[in-house]
Amino acid sequence: MAATEVIGGLSVGSGVQEHEAAEPVRRSVRVRATAARAFEVFANEIDTWWPAMYHIGSSSPKKVVVEGREGGSIYTEQEDGTNSPWAKVLSWEPPHRLVFAWQVSPEFQYEPELSKNSEVEVSFLSVANGITEVKLEHRDFNRHGDGHEGVRAMVDAEDGWGALLSLFAAKAGGEV
């Protein structure tokens, strides 16, 4: 049965077979930065810390770009002149929160249908003067359909979100 739900203000019909919900992947890090600076580094300076090997394009990556607005794209500019999208901004609330649809299929291909994407929420909370806790939750893996367990395993692995947050933290001012 197809259903319609609202994701980040966008209405989408599911059209996918229901799968049992997988546990979200949650990671957090405290950085020596204000919430505004941490958000800036995570979203607008993502190219300074996101590893070049983490892309789904058919050509070598040049730059990772986040279009800072609800409905904006997150993509990699490729050496061959093309752009390779891999996420869509669902909520843009600087400096507190960023939510995006993870548009990477279990086959490591771009999946434009939002109802077939998992979701990543990143929040930025000042916990002390100049210290921000950054919490990341990657959820709704079952939306990927068959093979969703592999997507969850990939982002939960040693070189998944935990490693990415460490790279981010180093650029944002260091872990606390």
C-alpha atoms as a printed R data frame, in Angstrom:
    type eleno elety resid chain resno      x      y       z
1   ATOM     1    CA   MET     A     1  0.000  0.000   0.000
2   ATOM     2    CA   ALA     A     2  1.397  3.421  -0.950
3   ATOM     3    CA   ALA     A     3  1.306  6.110   1.689
4   ATOM     4    CA   THR     A     4  1.971  9.815   1.738
5   ATOM     5    CA   GLU     A     5  3.966 11.518   4.454
6   ATOM     6    CA   VAL     A     6  5.571 14.870   4.980
7   ATOM     7    CA   ILE     A     7  9.364 14.955   5.181
8   ATOM     8    CA   GLY     A     8 10.935 18.315   5.957
9   ATOM     9    CA   GLY     A     9  7.890 20.119   4.588
10  ATOM    10    CA   LEU     A    10  7.886 18.067   1.367
11  ATOM    11    CA   SER     A    11  5.001 15.688   0.711
12  ATOM    12    CA   VAL     A    12  6.077 12.396  -0.785
13  ATOM    13    CA   GLY     A    13  4.258  9.197  -1.705
14  ATOM    14    CA   SER     A    14  6.117  6.176  -0.379
15  ATOM    15    CA   GLY     A    15  5.469  3.575  -3.073
16  ATOM    16    CA   VAL     A    16  8.061  1.322  -1.398
17  ATOM    17    CA   GLN     A    17  7.606 -2.002   0.291
18  ATOM    18    CA   GLU     A    18  7.504 -1.735   4.077
19  ATOM    19    CA   HIS     A    19 10.573 -3.016   5.928
20  ATOM    20    CA   GLU     A    20 11.072 -3.360   9.658
21  ATOM    21    CA   ALA     A    21 12.556 -0.173  11.092
22  ATOM    22    CA   ALA     A    22 16.273 -0.375  11.801
23  ATOM    23    CA   GLU     A    23 17.758  1.276  14.884
24  ATOM    24    CA   PRO     A    24 19.074  4.795  14.141
25  ATOM    25    CA   VAL     A    25 22.818  5.424  14.171
26  ATOM    26    CA   ARG     A    26 23.667  8.119  16.733
27  ATOM    27    CA   ARG     A    27 27.001  9.847  17.221
28  ATOM    28    CA   SER     A    28 28.055 13.003  19.024
29  ATOM    29    CA   VAL     A    29 31.125 15.111  19.542
30  ATOM    30    CA   ARG     A    30 31.953 18.200  21.603
31  ATOM    31    CA   VAL     A    31 34.000 20.820  19.804
32  ATOM    32    CA   ARG     A    32 35.881 23.966  20.808
33  ATOM    33    CA   ALA     A    33 33.649 26.292  18.823
34  ATOM    34    CA   THR     A    34 30.458 28.267  19.139
35  ATOM    35    CA   ALA     A    35 27.322 26.688  17.730
36  ATOM    36    CA   ALA     A    36 27.433 29.191  14.864
37  ATOM    37    CA   ARG     A    37 31.023 28.275  14.004
38  ATOM    38    CA   ALA     A    38 30.350 24.533  14.313
39  ATOM    39    CA   PHE     A    39 27.336 24.818  12.000
40  ATOM    40    CA   GLU     A    40 29.377 26.877   9.536
41  ATOM    41    CA   VAL     A    41 32.150 24.274   9.400
42  ATOM    42    CA   PHE     A    42 29.757 21.335   9.157
43  ATOM    43    CA   ALA     A    43 27.549 22.781   6.431
44  ATOM    44    CA   ASN     A    44 29.325 25.565   4.558
45  ATOM    45    CA   GLU     A    45 32.889 24.285   4.917
46  ATOM    46    CA   ILE     A    46 32.099 20.590   4.443
47  ATOM    47    CA   ASP     A    47 34.631 20.442   1.625
48  ATOM    48    CA   THR     A    48 37.452 21.098   4.124
49  ATOM    49    CA   TRP     A    49 36.806 17.913   6.097
50  ATOM    50    CA   TRP     A    50 34.670 15.481   4.019
51  ATOM    51    CA   PRO     A    51 36.981 12.786   2.551
52  ATOM    52    CA   ALA     A    52 37.237 12.869  -1.254
53  ATOM    53    CA   MET     A    53 36.912  9.078  -1.387
54  ATOM    54    CA   TYR     A    54 33.363  9.349   0.019
55  ATOM    55    CA   HIS     A    55 31.421 10.096  -3.151
56  ATOM    56    CA   ILE     A    56 29.151  8.292  -5.587
57  ATOM    57    CA   GLY     A    57 29.989 10.157  -8.787
58  ATOM    58    CA   SER     A    58 31.421  8.533 -11.889
59  ATOM    59    CA   SER     A    59 34.358 10.965 -12.033
60  ATOM    60    CA   SER     A    60 36.910 12.114  -9.463
61  ATOM    61    CA   PRO     A    61 35.467 14.662  -7.010
62  ATOM    62    CA   LYS     A    62 36.622 18.280  -6.936
63  ATOM    63    CA   LYS     A    63 34.458 19.832  -4.213
64  ATOM    64    CA   VAL     A    64 31.546 19.041  -1.890
65  ATOM    65    CA   VAL     A    65 28.789 21.687  -1.883
66  ATOM    66    CA   VAL     A    66 25.839 22.257   0.452
67  ATOM    67    CA   GLU     A    67 23.144 24.568  -0.901
68  ATOM    68    CA   GLY     A    68 22.202 26.257   2.380
69  ATOM    69    CA   ARG     A    69 18.427 26.324   2.214
70  ATOM    70    CA   GLU     A    70 15.480 23.983   2.643
71  ATOM    71    CA   GLY     A    71 15.196 22.055  -0.612
72  ATOM    72    CA   GLY     A    72 18.861 22.690  -1.413
73  ATOM    73    CA   SER     A    73 21.063 19.949  -2.752
74  ATOM    74    CA   ILE     A    74 24.210 18.440  -1.278
75  ATOM    75    CA   TYR     A    75 26.430 17.303  -4.103
76  ATOM    76    CA   THR     A    76 29.944 16.713  -5.313
77  ATOM    77    CA   GLU     A    77 31.353 18.734  -8.188
78  ATOM    78    CA   GLN     A    78 33.165 16.223 -10.409
79  ATOM    79    CA   GLU     A    79 36.378 16.550 -12.423
80  ATOM    80    CA   ASP     A    80 34.399 15.850 -15.609
81  ATOM    81    CA   GLY     A    81 32.271 18.986 -15.027
82  ATOM    82    CA   THR     A    82 29.168 17.184 -13.752
83  ATOM    83    CA   ASN     A    83 27.548 17.433 -10.341
84  ATOM    84    CA   SER     A    84 26.769 14.283  -8.384
85  ATOM    85    CA   PRO     A    85 23.951 14.876  -5.863
86  ATOM    86    CA   TRP     A    86 23.783 12.653  -2.782
87  ATOM    87    CA   ALA     A    87 21.526 14.490  -0.333
88  ATOM    88    CA   LYS     A    88 18.708 17.040  -0.133
89  ATOM    89    CA   VAL     A    89 18.366 19.628   2.642
90  ATOM    90    CA   LEU     A    90 15.039 19.091   4.436
91  ATOM    91    CA   SER     A    91 15.547 21.587   7.257
92  ATOM    92    CA   TRP     A    92 18.029 24.484   7.388
93  ATOM    93    CA   GLU     A    93 18.068 26.190  10.808
94  ATOM    94    CA   PRO     A    94 21.472 27.821  11.368
95  ATOM    95    CA   PRO     A    95 23.121 27.642  13.825
96  ATOM    96    CA   HIS     A    96 21.019 24.988  15.565
97  ATOM    97    CA   ARG     A    97 19.932 22.239  13.196
98  ATOM    98    CA   LEU     A    98 20.401 20.695   9.766
99  ATOM    99    CA   VAL     A    99 18.354 17.777   8.420
100 ATOM   100    CA   PHE     A   100 18.978 16.133   5.077
101 ATOM   101    CA   ALA     A   101 17.720 13.175   3.073
102 ATOM   102    CA   TRP     A   102 20.493 10.623   2.458
103 ATOM   103    CA   GLN     A   103 19.970  9.964  -1.261
104 ATOM   104    CA   VAL     A   104 22.508  7.147  -1.594
105 ATOM   105    CA   SER     A   105 20.870  3.826  -2.438
106 ATOM   106    CA   PRO     A   106 22.060  0.436  -1.157
107 ATOM   107    CA   GLU     A   107 23.736  0.097  -4.588
108 ATOM   108    CA   PHE     A   108 25.669  3.358  -3.986
109 ATOM   109    CA   GLN     A   109 23.669  5.206  -6.626
110 ATOM   110    CA   TYR     A   110 21.780  8.506  -6.416
111 ATOM   111    CA   GLU     A   111 18.155  7.918  -5.384
112 ATOM   112    CA   PRO     A   112 16.063 11.039  -6.119
113 ATOM   113    CA   GLU     A   113 12.811  9.670  -4.612
114 ATOM   114    CA   LEU     A   114 12.637 11.107  -1.071
115 ATOM   115    CA   SER     A   115 10.404  8.288   0.157
116 ATOM   116    CA   LYS     A   116 13.314  5.900  -0.554
117 ATOM   117    CA   ASN     A   117 15.897  7.920   1.424
118 ATOM   118    CA   SER     A   118 17.008  7.730   5.025
119 ATOM   119    CA   GLU     A   119 17.365 10.957   6.986
120 ATOM   120    CA   VAL     A   120 20.258 12.590   8.826
121 ATOM   121    CA   GLU     A   121 19.688 15.172  11.562
122 ATOM   122    CA   VAL     A   122 22.574 17.191  12.961
123 ATOM   123    CA   SER     A   123 22.011 19.472  15.953
124 ATOM   124    CA   PHE     A   124 24.358 22.050  17.471
125 ATOM   125    CA   LEU     A   125 23.932 22.898  21.174
126 ATOM   126    CA   SER     A   126 26.101 25.305  23.161
127 ATOM   127    CA   VAL     A   127 27.000 23.527  26.390
128 ATOM   128    CA   ALA     A   128 29.577 25.973  27.762
129 ATOM   129    CA   ASN     A   129 31.354 29.137  26.712
130 ATOM   130    CA   GLY     A   130 32.863 28.274  23.332
131 ATOM   131    CA   ILE     A   131 31.966 24.561  23.559
132 ATOM   132    CA   THR     A   132 29.294 23.009  21.349
133 ATOM   133    CA   GLU     A   133 27.870 19.516  21.412
134 ATOM   134    CA   VAL     A   134 27.137 18.255  17.915
135 ATOM   135    CA   LYS     A   135 24.675 15.359  17.790
136 ATOM   136    CA   LEU     A   136 24.052 13.366  14.636
137 ATOM   137    CA   GLU     A   137 21.242 10.875  14.116
138 ATOM   138    CA   HIS     A   138 20.917  8.872  10.885
139 ATOM   139    CA   ARG     A   139 17.480  7.212  10.834
140 ATOM   140    CA   ASP     A   140 14.735  5.632   8.715
141 ATOM   141    CA   PHE     A   141 17.051  3.162   6.961
142 ATOM   142    CA   ASN     A   142 14.077  0.960   6.103
143 ATOM   143    CA   ARG     A   143 13.016  3.560   3.502
144 ATOM   144    CA   HIS     A   144 15.918  2.346   1.338
145 ATOM   145    CA   GLY     A   145 14.064 -0.947   0.858
146 ATOM   146    CA   ASP     A   146 15.962 -4.137   0.167
147 ATOM   147    CA   GLY     A   147 19.587 -3.739   1.213
148 ATOM   148    CA   HIS     A   148 18.882 -1.072   3.835
149 ATOM   149    CA   GLU     A   149 20.828 -3.078   6.404
150 ATOM   150    CA   GLY     A   150 23.993 -2.490   4.344
151 ATOM   151    CA   VAL     A   151 23.430  1.269   4.326
152 ATOM   152    CA   ARG     A   152 23.065  1.259   8.113
153 ATOM   153    CA   ALA     A   153 26.138 -0.952   8.558
154 ATOM   154    CA   MET     A   154 28.201  1.386   6.333
155 ATOM   155    CA   VAL     A   155 27.427  4.561   8.284
156 ATOM   156    CA   ASP     A   156 27.724  2.730  11.625
157 ATOM   157    CA   ALA     A   157 31.149  1.260  10.766
158 ATOM   158    CA   GLU     A   158 34.468  2.439  12.200
159 ATOM   159    CA   ASP     A   159 35.011  4.680   9.158
160 ATOM   160    CA   GLY     A   160 31.374  5.882   9.153
161 ATOM   161    CA   TRP     A   161 29.765  8.817  10.959
162 ATOM   162    CA   GLY     A   162 32.056  8.544  14.002
163 ATOM   163    CA   ALA     A   163 35.163  9.005  11.867
164 ATOM   164    CA   LEU     A   164 33.504 11.781   9.865
165 ATOM   165    CA   LEU     A   165 32.596 13.661  13.054
166 ATOM   166    CA   SER     A   166 36.217 13.400  14.200
167 ATOM   167    CA   LEU     A   167 37.377 14.937  10.908
168 ATOM   168    CA   PHE     A   168 34.743 17.660  11.276
169 ATOM   169    CA   ALA     A   169 35.765 18.331  14.906
170 ATOM   170    CA   ALA     A   170 39.412 18.811  13.916
171 ATOM   171    CA   LYS     A   171 38.366 21.536  11.444
172 ATOM   172    CA   ALA     A   172 35.899 23.126  13.861
173 ATOM   173    CA   GLY     A   173 38.456 23.772  16.598
174 ATOM   174    CA   GLY     A   174 39.174 20.357  18.060
175 ATOM   175    CA   GLU     A   175 37.371 17.837  20.226
176 ATOM   176    CA   VAL     A   176 36.821 18.570  23.907
